[in-house]
Amino acid sequence: MRQVDFSTIDLNLLKLFEALVRERSVTQAGLRLGLSQPAASRALGRLRTMLGDRLLVRGKLGLELTPRGEALAGPVSRLLDDARGIVSPAVFDPASATGRITIAAHDHLSLLVLAGLMERFERHAPALSLHIAQPVGDNVRLVEQGMADLALGIFDVLPGSLYRRGLYTDSLVCVMRAGHPCAEGGLGLERYLALRHVAVTISGVGESAVDIALSAHGLTRHVALRVPHFLAGAMLVADSDMILTLPSRLAHRLAERLPLTLLDLPLDVAPLSPAMIWHERFHGDPAHAWARQQLVDVVASQHAGR
């Protein structure tokens, strides 16, 4: 096969060829491309030289394609369509979208957002599925390695390749079973410390915000049970005299379905600021941006409903 110096090829001439195939007129093809008739004629001469064939010749009804022109008409049209697709802005249509969005999140945030998120997927993107990644303890790594599209949680310092968007601000409250003898008259710090506590240990690393705050006052609590999931902790508290400290939004959600009483935490603890994070390679992707906006809207609707 003859070697071709691609740097000498004027691909704009292929646009002229496409217009000539459609119009079968040099003048009309030139008008389609914004060229005068003389400029279009000169460009046709260069096109013929580039492809080594006359391509179109005069016939009874105007220009007719040569066999070489017939053979090239389809491939050139497809090539230009592909090129237009490459340079055109990416478009996402939820109604026809397929595939899967993977979110890394522990049960706290999954319980809060999944119902609302699935409702939006079913309504706007019925063929797009949602997957909650298997917890591995480090959701930042899952996003970095491409094993999750998004991660939800409370994050400290992040790698420079990750974006972050805050979702809301929350506080901690206490829950105990309905009818618990300590539920009457509020919950002071002394009574709080005297109770047996369920602690949710998500990562298994470091102390909880409650224990850090107590330690600052030289105090400790009796943790009778540690579990890795908030839902398990809440169900155990609903059937015992133990107490659980957990985020306020989740506590209200669980109290709708379990016989739980909510009480103020008798301790100053810094507010919680859950966020979602994603990798820069997905930042401009329309499908990813749509999924991120759905999460933001779900959280906003929950806040408005409280």
C-alpha positions as CSV (number, residue, x, y, z in Angstrom):
1,M,0.0,0.0,0.0
2,R,1.3,3.5,-0.9
3,Q,2.5,5.5,2.1
4,V,0.5,8.7,2.5
5,D,1.9,11.7,4.3
6,F,-1.1,12.5,6.5
7,S,0.2,16.0,7.4
8,T,-0.4,17.0,3.8
9,I,-4.0,15.9,3.8
10,D,-6.6,18.7,3.9
11,L,-9.6,17.0,5.7
12,N,-11.7,20.1,5.0
13,L,-11.9,18.8,1.4
14,L,-13.8,15.8,2.7
15,K,-16.6,18.2,3.8
16,L,-16.7,19.5,0.3
17,F,-17.0,16.0,-1.1
18,E,-19.9,15.3,1.3
19,A,-21.6,18.5,0.2
20,L,-21.1,17.6,-3.5
21,V,-22.6,14.2,-3.0
22,R,-25.7,15.8,-1.5
23,E,-26.1,18.7,-3.8
24,R,-24.6,17.4,-7.1
25,S,-23.7,21.0,-7.9
26,V,-20.4,22.8,-7.3
27,T,-22.3,26.1,-6.7
28,Q,-24.8,24.7,-4.2
29,A,-22.1,22.7,-2.4
30,G,-20.1,25.9,-2.1
31,L,-23.1,27.8,-0.7
32,R,-23.6,25.0,1.9
33,L,-20.0,25.5,3.1
34,G,-19.9,29.3,2.7
35,L,-17.6,29.2,-0.4
36,S,-18.0,31.2,-3.6
37,Q,-18.3,29.2,-6.8
38,P,-14.7,29.9,-7.9
39,A,-13.4,28.9,-4.5
40,A,-15.5,25.7,-4.5
41,S,-14.2,24.8,-8.0
42,R,-10.6,25.3,-6.9
43,A,-11.3,23.1,-3.8
44,L,-12.8,20.4,-6.0
45,G,-9.6,20.4,-8.1
46,R,-7.5,19.9,-4.9
47,L,-9.9,17.1,-3.8
48,R,-9.5,15.2,-7.1
49,T,-5.7,15.5,-6.8
50,M,-5.7,14.3,-3.2
51,L,-7.9,11.2,-3.9
52,G,-6.5,10.5,-7.4
53,D,-9.9,10.5,-9.1
54,R,-12.3,12.9,-10.8
55,L,-15.0,11.7,-8.2
56,L,-17.8,13.6,-9.9
57,V,-18.4,14.3,-13.6
58,R,-21.1,16.1,-15.6
59,G,-24.1,14.0,-16.5
60,K,-27.5,14.6,-17.9
61,L,-29.0,15.5,-14.6
62,G,-26.0,17.3,-13.1
63,L,-22.9,15.9,-11.5
64,E,-22.6,12.1,-11.2
65,L,-20.3,10.1,-9.0
66,T,-17.6,8.0,-10.6
67,P,-17.2,4.4,-9.3
68,R,-14.4,5.7,-7.0
69,G,-16.8,8.5,-5.8
70,E,-19.6,6.0,-5.2
71,A,-17.2,3.8,-3.1
72,L,-16.1,6.8,-1.0
73,A,-19.5,8.4,-0.4
74,G,-20.5,6.2,2.5
75,P,-17.1,6.0,4.3
76,V,-16.6,9.8,4.1
77,S,-20.1,10.5,5.5
78,R,-19.5,8.1,8.4
79,L,-16.1,9.6,9.1
80,L,-17.5,13.1,9.2
81,D,-20.4,12.0,11.4
82,D,-17.9,10.4,13.8
83,A,-15.8,13.6,13.8
84,R,-18.8,15.7,14.6
85,G,-19.6,13.3,17.5
86,I,-16.1,13.7,18.9
87,V,-16.1,17.5,18.9
88,S,-19.8,18.0,19.9
89,P,-20.6,18.5,23.6
90,A,-21.5,15.3,25.3
91,V,-25.2,14.9,25.9
92,F,-26.9,12.8,28.5
93,D,-30.5,11.7,28.2
94,P,-31.6,10.1,31.5
95,A,-34.7,8.5,29.9
96,S,-32.6,6.4,27.5
97,A,-29.5,6.0,29.7
98,T,-28.3,2.5,30.7
99,G,-25.4,1.3,32.9
100,R,-24.7,1.6,36.6
101,I,-23.8,4.3,39.1
102,T,-21.7,2.9,42.0
103,I,-21.8,4.8,45.3
104,A,-19.5,4.0,48.2
105,A,-21.3,4.8,51.5
106,H,-21.8,3.3,54.9
107,D,-25.3,2.4,56.1
108,H,-25.9,5.8,57.8
109,L,-25.9,7.8,54.5
110,S,-27.3,4.9,52.5
111,L,-30.3,4.7,54.7
112,L,-30.9,8.5,54.3
113,V,-30.6,8.9,50.6
114,L,-31.3,5.6,48.9
115,A,-35.1,5.7,48.9
116,G,-35.2,9.2,47.5
117,L,-32.5,8.5,45.0
118,M,-34.1,5.3,43.7
119,E,-37.4,7.1,43.3
120,R,-35.6,9.7,41.1
121,F,-33.9,7.0,39.1
122,E,-37.2,5.1,38.5
123,R,-38.9,8.3,37.4
124,H,-36.2,9.9,35.2
125,A,-33.7,7.1,34.3
126,P,-35.5,3.7,34.6
127,A,-32.8,1.7,32.8
128,L,-30.0,3.2,34.9
129,S,-29.2,1.0,38.0
130,L,-27.7,2.0,41.3
131,H,-25.1,0.0,43.2
132,I,-23.8,0.5,46.7
133,A,-20.2,-0.7,46.9
134,Q,-19.1,-3.3,49.4
135,P,-17.6,-1.4,52.4
136,V,-13.8,-1.8,52.5
137,G,-13.1,0.9,55.2
138,D,-11.5,3.4,52.8
139,N,-14.1,4.9,50.4
140,V,-11.5,7.5,49.2
141,R,-9.4,4.7,47.8
142,L,-12.5,3.2,46.0
143,V,-13.1,6.5,44.2
144,E,-9.4,7.0,43.4
145,Q,-9.1,3.5,41.9
146,G,-12.3,3.8,39.9
147,M,-14.2,1.2,41.9
148,A,-16.9,3.7,42.8
149,D,-18.2,6.7,40.9
150,L,-19.1,8.6,44.1
151,A,-18.5,8.3,47.8
152,L,-20.5,9.7,50.7
153,G,-19.1,10.4,54.1
154,I,-17.2,12.7,56.3
155,F,-13.7,13.3,54.9
156,D,-10.7,15.1,56.1
157,V,-7.8,15.9,53.7
158,L,-8.4,14.6,50.2
159,P,-6.0,13.9,47.3
160,G,-5.8,16.7,44.8
161,S,-7.5,14.5,42.2
162,L,-10.8,14.4,44.1
163,Y,-13.6,16.9,44.2
164,R,-15.8,17.5,47.3
165,R,-19.3,18.9,47.7
166,G,-20.9,19.3,51.1
167,L,-24.4,17.9,51.5
168,Y,-25.7,19.2,54.8
169,T,-24.7,19.9,58.4
170,D,-26.0,17.6,61.2
171,S,-25.7,17.2,64.9
172,L,-25.7,14.2,67.3
173,V,-28.6,13.1,69.4
174,C,-29.4,10.2,71.7
175,V,-31.9,7.4,71.1
176,M,-33.3,4.9,73.6
177,R,-36.3,2.7,73.5
178,A,-39.8,4.1,73.9
179,G,-40.8,3.9,77.6
180,H,-37.2,3.8,78.8
181,P,-37.1,5.0,82.5
182,C,-34.5,7.6,81.8
183,A,-36.5,9.2,79.0
184,E,-38.6,11.2,81.4
185,G,-37.3,14.6,82.4
186,G,-34.5,14.9,79.9
187,L,-31.0,13.5,79.9
188,G,-28.2,15.2,81.9
189,L,-24.5,14.4,81.5
190,E,-24.4,12.4,84.7
191,R,-27.3,10.2,83.7
192,Y,-25.9,9.8,80.2
193,L,-22.6,8.5,81.5
194,A,-24.4,6.1,83.9
195,L,-26.1,4.3,81.0
196,R,-24.7,1.3,79.0
197,H,-23.9,2.5,75.5
198,V,-24.0,1.0,72.1
199,A,-21.2,2.5,69.9
200,V,-21.2,2.3,66.1
201,T,-17.6,1.7,64.9
202,I,-17.5,2.2,61.2
203,S,-13.8,2.0,60.3
204,G,-12.5,0.5,63.5
205,V,-9.8,3.2,63.6
206,G,-9.7,6.0,66.1
207,E,-12.1,7.3,68.8
208,S,-15.6,8.5,68.1
209,A,-16.5,12.2,68.3
210,V,-18.4,11.5,71.5
211,D,-15.4,9.8,73.2
212,I,-13.1,12.6,72.1
213,A,-15.4,15.2,73.5
214,L,-15.7,13.3,76.8
215,S,-12.0,12.8,77.0
216,A,-11.5,16.6,76.8
217,H,-13.4,16.8,80.1
218,G,-11.6,13.8,81.6
219,L,-14.7,11.7,81.3
220,T,-15.4,8.3,79.8
221,R,-18.6,6.3,79.1
222,H,-19.3,2.6,79.4
223,V,-19.5,1.1,75.9
224,A,-21.3,-2.2,76.4
225,L,-21.5,-3.1,72.8
226,R,-19.8,-2.1,69.5
227,V,-21.4,-2.8,66.2
228,P,-20.4,-1.7,62.6
229,H,-23.9,-0.6,61.5
230,F,-26.2,2.1,62.7
231,L,-29.3,0.2,61.9
232,A,-28.2,-2.8,64.0
233,G,-27.3,-0.5,66.9
234,A,-30.8,1.2,66.7
235,M,-32.6,-2.1,66.6
236,L,-30.6,-3.4,69.6
237,V,-31.4,-0.2,71.6
238,A,-35.1,-0.5,70.7
239,D,-35.1,-3.9,72.5
240,S,-33.0,-3.0,75.6
241,D,-32.2,-0.3,78.1
242,M,-29.0,0.7,76.3
243,I,-28.5,4.1,74.6
244,L,-27.1,5.0,71.2
245,T,-25.7,8.4,70.0
246,L,-26.1,9.0,66.3
247,P,-26.7,11.7,63.7
248,S,-29.9,13.6,64.1
249,R,-31.3,13.1,60.5
250,L,-30.7,9.3,60.8
251,A,-32.3,9.2,64.3
252,H,-35.5,10.9,63.0
253,R,-35.7,8.5,60.1
254,L,-35.2,5.4,62.3
255,A,-37.7,6.7,64.9
256,E,-40.3,6.6,62.2
257,R,-40.0,2.8,62.0
258,L,-38.7,1.7,65.4
259,P,-40.1,2.4,68.9
260,L,-37.4,4.9,69.8
261,T,-37.3,8.1,71.8
262,L,-35.0,11.0,70.8
263,L,-33.2,13.1,73.4
264,D,-30.7,15.9,73.2
265,L,-27.0,14.9,73.7
266,P,-25.9,16.5,77.0
267,L,-22.5,17.2,75.5
268,D,-21.0,19.7,73.0
269,V,-19.8,17.9,69.9
270,A,-18.7,19.6,66.7
271,P,-21.4,19.5,63.9
272,L,-21.1,16.8,61.3
273,S,-20.6,17.8,57.7
274,P,-21.3,14.8,55.3
275,A,-20.1,15.4,51.7
276,M,-19.9,13.5,48.4
277,I,-16.6,13.1,46.6
278,W,-15.7,12.2,43.1
279,H,-12.7,11.9,40.8
280,E,-11.7,14.6,38.4
281,R,-11.9,12.3,35.4
282,F,-15.7,12.3,36.0
283,H,-16.1,15.9,36.8
284,G,-17.3,17.0,33.3
285,D,-19.2,13.8,32.5
286,P,-22.9,14.6,31.9
287,A,-24.2,11.3,33.3
288,H,-22.1,11.7,36.4
289,A,-23.1,15.3,36.9
290,W,-26.7,14.3,36.6
291,A,-26.3,11.6,39.3
292,R,-24.5,14.1,41.6
293,Q,-27.4,16.6,41.1
294,Q,-29.9,14.0,42.0
295,L,-28.1,13.4,45.3
296,V,-28.0,17.1,46.1
297,D,-31.7,17.4,45.3
298,V,-32.7,14.4,47.5
299,V,-30.8,15.8,50.5
300,A,-32.3,19.3,49.9
301,S,-35.9,17.8,49.7
302,Q,-35.3,16.0,53.0
303,H,-34.1,19.2,54.7
304,A,-37.2,21.1,53.4
305,G,-39.5,18.4,54.7
306,R,-38.2,18.6,58.3
